[in-house]
Amino acid sequence: MAELNREISTSEKGIVELIRMLTEKKLLIPPFQREFVWEPEDVLTLWDSLYRFYPIGSLLSWESPAYLRIHRRAGGQILPGAEAAAGKPKKWLYLLDGQQRATALLVSILGENARVKQQYHFIYTLYFDATAAGFFFENTLNKRRREVKPTFLIRLQDVFDKGSAMEADLSADPGFTPTISNNLRQLMRVFTDYKIPLIQLRGFDIPAVREIFERINQQGKDLKSLDIMIARTFQNYEYLVEDDLA
């Protein structure tokens, strides 16, 4: 039975490690995955969740010796045969679920163009306002520079490249405050401490992986409006003590 050779394992990947896996083409997009369809607002929400240390869900990958003739790097770049096969790795790692989140992380840090719903291109270079702990895109940078000292408008790629040296550079500015310090340290924690679960499948053939992909994308149920309203109005009421029930 083919099922006897199948394995499922989980590891944790930090933001920096995951970005490097994507840029170095160690984690690829199979041809049956759709393109990047997130809107810019979705990317901002993702980074706000990371900053608040909210969970953003796991990624699902497939390790296989099978070589898919055409696949993509996260962000949309097509990697046909010769380039994709460079180095001839023994195993290929394909992303089955979580492409939108992974691509959002990649393009917001590297500042790449990404096609949105095959309609227009948007530059996803992302910045952090250390005075207000908020994220914004490069297209509003000039406006924000008129309101906030440019020193404290930080490009995420610089955080990715410089790491902890960022705080030392900013602390020399006379406008540096404890609030800015706290906001910056929280941002640094995202790059050093935040972990994303990566589920890895091994021993699965292409028909099984295709079926897994279809089930993942067909079995999800949208929340009804009432469900969302209940969640938004939920409060942590204390349990009634026994006397209250008498």
WOCORDA-V336737 format. One record per residue. N is the residue number from 0. PHI is phi in degrees with one decimal (* if undefined). PSI is psi as a letter, one per 30 degrees, with the letter a starting at -180 (none if undefined). BURIAL is I if it has 9 or more other ideal C-beta (glycine too) atoms within 8 Angstrom, else O. Layout:
N/PHI/PSI/BURIAL ; N/PHI/PSI/BURIAL
//
This chain:
0/*/k/O ; 1/-63.5/f/O ; 2/-62.5/f/O ; 3/-66.3/f/O ; 4/-95.2/g/O ; 5/-86.1/k/I ; 6/-134.3/k/O ; 7/-129.7/k/O ; 8/-133.1/l/O ; 9/-131.7/k/I ; 10/-131.0/l/O ; 11/-109.0/k/O ; 12/-118.2/k/I ; 13/-75.3/l/I ; 14/-58.7/e/I ; 15/-63.1/e/I ; 16/-62.8/e/O ; 17/-64.1/e/I ; 18/-60.9/e/I ; 19/-67.0/e/I ; 20/-61.0/e/I ; 21/-72.9/e/I ; 22/-69.7/e/O ; 23/-88.5/g/O ; 24/60.1/h/I ; 25/-90.3/f/O ; 26/-132.9/j/I ; 27/-111.7/l/I ; 28/-105.5/k/I ; 29/-69.2/l/I ; 30/-65.8/f/I ; 31/-83.4/f/O ; 32/-77.3/k/I ; 33/-73.0/l/O ; 34/-76.0/l/O ; 35/-68.3/k/I ; 36/-121.8/g/O ; 37/-67.8/k/I ; 38/-83.9/l/O ; 39/-53.5/e/I ; 40/-63.5/e/O ; 41/-66.8/e/I ; 42/-66.8/e/I ; 43/-61.9/e/I ; 44/-64.1/e/O ; 45/-59.7/e/I ; 46/-69.4/e/I ; 47/-64.6/e/I ; 48/-65.1/e/I ; 49/-60.7/e/I ; 50/-62.1/e/I ; 51/-84.7/g/O ; 52/59.5/h/O ; 53/-81.2/k/O ; 54/-69.7/k/O ; 55/-115.5/g/O ; 56/91.4/l/O ; 57/-96.9/l/I ; 58/-108.2/k/I ; 59/-116.0/k/I ; 60/-125.5/l/I ; 61/-128.1/j/I ; 62/-93.4/k/I ; 63/-154.2/k/I ; 64/-77.9/f/O ; 65/-70.6/k/O ; 66/-101.6/j/O ; 67/-83.8/k/I ; 68/-58.2/e/O ; 69/-131.6/k/I ; 70/-149.7/l/I ; 71/-123.7/l/I ; 72/-84.9/l/I ; 73/-55.7/k/I ; 74/110.0/f/I ; 75/112.5/f/I ; 76/-64.4/k/O ; 77/-77.4/k/O ; 78/-118.3/i/I ; 79/-74.5/l/O ; 80/-31.5/d/O ; 81/-59.8/e/O ; 82/-69.3/e/O ; 83/-66.3/e/I ; 84/-87.9/g/O ; 85/-58.1/k/O ; 86/87.0/f/O ; 87/45.7/i/O ; 88/-63.8/l/O ; 89/-75.2/f/O ; 90/-130.2/k/O ; 91/-111.6/k/I ; 92/-117.5/j/I ; 93/-112.9/k/I ; 94/-90.8/j/I ; 95/-93.6/e/I ; 96/-144.1/k/O ; 97/109.4/g/I ; 98/-60.7/e/I ; 99/-62.9/e/I ; 100/-66.6/e/I ; 101/-63.5/e/I ; 102/-65.8/e/I ; 103/-60.7/e/I ; 104/-62.8/e/I ; 105/-64.5/e/I ; 106/-71.6/f/I ; 107/-74.0/f/I ; 108/-86.5/e/I ; 109/-84.2/f/I ; 110/69.6/h/I ; 111/-84.0/l/I ; 112/-74.8/k/O ; 113/-136.2/k/I ; 114/-76.2/k/I ; 115/-107.4/j/I ; 116/52.2/h/O ; 117/58.0/g/O ; 118/-113.6/e/O ; 119/-154.5/l/O ; 120/-103.6/k/O ; 121/-138.0/k/I ; 122/-86.0/j/I ; 123/-93.8/g/I ; 124/-57.2/j/I ; 125/-108.9/k/I ; 126/-122.6/l/I ; 127/-124.5/k/I ; 128/-87.6/j/I ; 129/-69.7/f/I ; 130/-82.3/f/I ; 131/-124.6/g/O ; 132/56.4/h/O ; 133/-131.4/l/O ; 134/-105.9/k/I ; 135/-155.1/l/I ; 136/-95.1/l/I ; 137/-61.7/f/I ; 138/-66.4/f/O ; 139/-111.4/g/O ; 140/-62.7/e/I ; 141/-61.6/e/O ; 142/-64.2/e/O ; 143/-68.9/f/I ; 144/-65.0/f/I ; 145/-80.5/f/O ; 146/-110.0/f/O ; 147/-129.7/k/I ; 148/-58.2/k/O ; 149/-53.9/f/O ; 150/-56.6/e/O ; 151/-98.7/g/I ; 152/-104.3/j/I ; 153/-105.2/k/I ; 154/-75.9/k/I ; 155/-63.2/e/I ; 156/-62.0/e/I ; 157/-67.9/e/I ; 158/-65.3/e/I ; 159/-61.2/e/I ; 160/-81.5/e/O ; 161/-95.4/f/I ; 162/64.9/b/I ; 163/-65.4/f/O ; 164/-66.8/f/O ; 165/-60.6/e/I ; 166/-64.1/e/I ; 167/-61.5/e/O ; 168/-66.5/e/O ; 169/-76.1/e/I ; 170/-65.7/f/O ; 171/-75.6/f/O ; 172/-76.2/k/I ; 173/-62.9/f/O ; 174/-87.8/g/O ; 175/-68.2/k/I ; 176/-125.1/l/O ; 177/-58.4/e/O ; 178/-63.8/e/O ; 179/-62.4/e/I ; 180/-61.8/e/I ; 181/-64.8/e/O ; 182/-63.0/e/I ; 183/-66.8/e/I ; 184/-65.3/e/I ; 185/-65.7/e/I ; 186/-62.3/e/I ; 187/-63.4/e/I ; 188/-62.1/e/I ; 189/-60.9/e/I ; 190/-79.5/f/I ; 191/-104.9/e/I ; 192/-115.4/f/O ; 193/-71.4/k/I ; 194/-121.4/k/O ; 195/-114.8/k/I ; 196/-65.9/k/I ; 197/-115.9/j/I ; 198/-85.3/k/I ; 199/-122.1/k/I ; 200/-98.3/k/I ; 201/-133.9/k/I ; 202/81.5/g/O ; 203/-98.3/k/I ; 204/-87.1/l/O ; 205/-61.3/e/O ; 206/-58.5/e/O ; 207/-67.2/e/I ; 208/-65.2/e/I ; 209/-61.3/e/I ; 210/-68.0/e/O ; 211/-59.6/e/I ; 212/-60.6/e/I ; 213/-64.7/e/O ; 214/-66.7/e/O ; 215/-59.1/e/I ; 216/-89.5/f/O ; 217/-110.8/f/O ; 218/-94.2/f/O ; 219/-67.8/k/O ; 220/-117.8/k/O ; 221/-70.6/k/O ; 222/-70.7/k/O ; 223/-76.5/l/O ; 224/-57.0/e/O ; 225/-64.8/e/O ; 226/-60.1/e/O ; 227/-65.7/e/I ; 228/-61.7/e/O ; 229/-62.1/e/O ; 230/-63.9/e/O ; 231/-70.7/f/O ; 232/-99.4/g/O ; 233/-64.8/k/O ; 234/-130.4/l/O ; 235/-84.7/i/O ; 236/-67.5/k/O ; 237/-70.4/k/O ; 238/-66.2/k/O ; 239/-70.2/k/O ; 240/-78.6/l/O ; 241/-60.8/e/O ; 242/-64.3/e/O ; 243/-69.9/f/O ; 244/-89.8/f/O ; 245/-73.9/none/O
//
